[in-house]
Amino acid sequence: MSLRELVEALPPDWKPKTAPFPATLRTAEALHALETGRRPREAPQIELPALALARLRRQLVACHQSGDWSGLSARDWRFACECLALDSPSLIDEPGFVAAFIGGLEAARPSRSSTNLLARWYVRNFEPGHQGLRPIGAYLAANSHHLRAGWAILHETFGLFDPNPSLNSLAGAFVTVSDDPATVLHELSCQPSLLFSRLFGHVFVAACRLAAEAAPRDAGWIKGLTGWAFGSGGQFQHGLIPGARPAFAEALLRPWAGRQPTEEARSLVVPQLLELMQDPRTNPAGWTGVSETARQVMLDWMTRDALEQFLEVVDESIQQYQSRMWAERRQFWMSYSDRHDIHECWVVFGRRGAALARHLATRKNNPSLLNFANFLRDVGGDPNQAVLLMKIGPLLVADWSHNGRCHIWLPGNPASPQLYQPEYLREDLMSGADFEIPHHKNWQTAIDDYISGYLGLTAPG
């Protein structure tokens, strides 16, 4: 057959097969095997091209229709599982076919290699409660003695091939230990690449939900969970598993509710979630499915980051004669932050402040610091001006840098500026305020009295 004839014979829905790189280099696995005395993982199995699988699928259908499976060779049985989810409607969705397929498989007495390939297919295509997968799981459970050590250990320990495998039991193996998930699988004589199968994608979600209810974990465990989430390629590996993204966010955030995170933990969590789900302040839809508790943890961390960013950037641009005044304002607003009275925070920078903020984000490797607003034009010709926008209870507070005033809007005031806009005019952050005061003598007392008088708070000391 010529190349042209081969191409013309391709089915209309044919797509070239992709071969993703393994999550763990084979040399690293071999080194681990030498260090631990375990065998390295087996060489990758040879797979049939799409055209051969399409022909084999037609042959399987013909065997089912005739009731005679004897015409299939040992090689056919080896690759038959790859046809079960091929095309639509898939054979695995037809219970009658699956039952007949298992009967033919048992009669054929397939090789150990064929049984292991079926186990690999089962894990890659697993879906909880899928009726077509139950007979296959039952067959693998009954023939676990023909499976390689890793599969057998997983089944004996966690019931991997049971009709309803305990995903929480499997997940618990990764939540209750300090090792990263790849190390746990190594200890079970399993390939680390198993973590990115569909079955272990569901285990990932279960593990995240268990972790969300537990105490905060250390940085090493967070790195391990992140590696399970993203693999070595930097792309989220479980995007097709329902609820995987919000479950991941819950696992990283909810344990910190009401607790002070370590700087290392926060620096690991924030960039990953911003990359995966974007900024919850400007893209709340990306956080659909995440509990308000977990979302508030993320907002609290970003609020603190924004406040510190504002103070640090303005520190760089104030004049010497303003330093004492600015030190007082830093202390004043940090006292509100320390008491968790600032619920949301957004920063608006002029041209020079924006440049300093971008430099600060790079230096601290904190992408949340790249999210701020800009003035549409310089305020009074000054590129250094900046404004700190804060929600304190229902009050909206705008504190201007560089001898500016503090403005406060009450709830319901139509002139109140909106948080999280990308750009503002000077007038947006000044007009129609219910209270304003320059930073002259006793300004702290005046602001404290106004805020505490409206909210019934005790003024920070």
Stockholm file with secondary structure:
# STOCKHOLM 1.0

chainA/1-461         MSLRELVEALPPDWKPKTAPFPATLRTAEALHALETGRRPREAPQIELPALALARLRRQLVACHQSGDWSGLSARDWRFACECLALDSPSLIDEPGFVAAFIGGLEAARPSRSSTNLLARWYVRNFEPGHQGLRPIGAYLAANSHHLRAGWAILHETFGLFDPNPSLNSLAGAFVTVSDDPATVLHELSCQPSLLFSRLFGHVFVAACRLAAEAAPRDAGWIKGLTGWAFGSGGQFQHGLIPGARPAFAEALLRPWAGRQPTEEARSLVVPQLLELMQDPRTNPAGWTGVSETARQVMLDWMTRDALEQFLEVVDESIQQYQSRMWAERRQFWMSYSDRHDIHECWVVFGRRGAALARHLATRKNNPSLLNFANFLRDVGGDPNQAVLLMKIGPLLVADWSHNGRCHIWLPGNPASPQLYQPEYLREDLMSGADFEIPHHKNWQTAIDDYISGYLGLTAPG
#=GR chainA/1-461 SS CCHHHHHHTSCTTCCCCCCCCCSSCHHHHHHHHHHHTCCCCCCCCCCCCHHHHHHHHHHHHHHHHHTCCTTCCHHHHHHHGGGTTSSSSCGGGCHHHHHHHHHHHHHHCCCHHHHHHHHHHHHHHCCTTCTTHHHHHHHHHHTGGGSCHHHHHHHHHHCTTSSSCCHHHHHHHHHSSSSCHHHHHHHTTCCGGGGGSHHHHHHHHHHHHHHHTSCCCCHHHHHHHHHHHHTTTTSCTTTTSTTHHHHHHHHHHGGGTTSCCCHHHHHHHHHHHHHHHCCTTTCGGGGTTCCHHHHHHHHHHHHHHHHHHHHHHHHHHCCGGGHHHHHHHHHHHHHHHHTTCCCEEEEEECHHHHHHHHHHHHHHTCGGGGCCEEESSCBTTBTTCEEEEEEETTEEEEEESTTCEEEEECTTCTTCCCTTCSEECGGGGTTTCSEEEESCTTHHHHHHHHHHHHHCCCCCC
#=GC SS_cons         CCHHHHHHTSCTTCCCCCCCCCSSCHHHHHHHHHHHTCCCCCCCCCCCCHHHHHHHHHHHHHHHHHTCCTTCCHHHHHHHGGGTTSSSSCGGGCHHHHHHHHHHHHHHCCCHHHHHHHHHHHHHHCCTTCTTHHHHHHHHHHTGGGSCHHHHHHHHHHCTTSSSCCHHHHHHHHHSSSSCHHHHHHHTTCCGGGGGSHHHHHHHHHHHHHHHTSCCCCHHHHHHHHHHHHTTTTSCTTTTSTTHHHHHHHHHHGGGTTSCCCHHHHHHHHHHHHHHHCCTTTCGGGGTTCCHHHHHHHHHHHHHHHHHHHHHHHHHHCCGGGHHHHHHHHHHHHHHHHTTCCCEEEEEECHHHHHHHHHHHHHHTCGGGGCCEEESSCBTTBTTCEEEEEEETTEEEEEESTTCEEEEECTTCTTCCCTTCSEECGGGGTTTCSEEEESCTTHHHHHHHHHHHHHCCCCCC
//
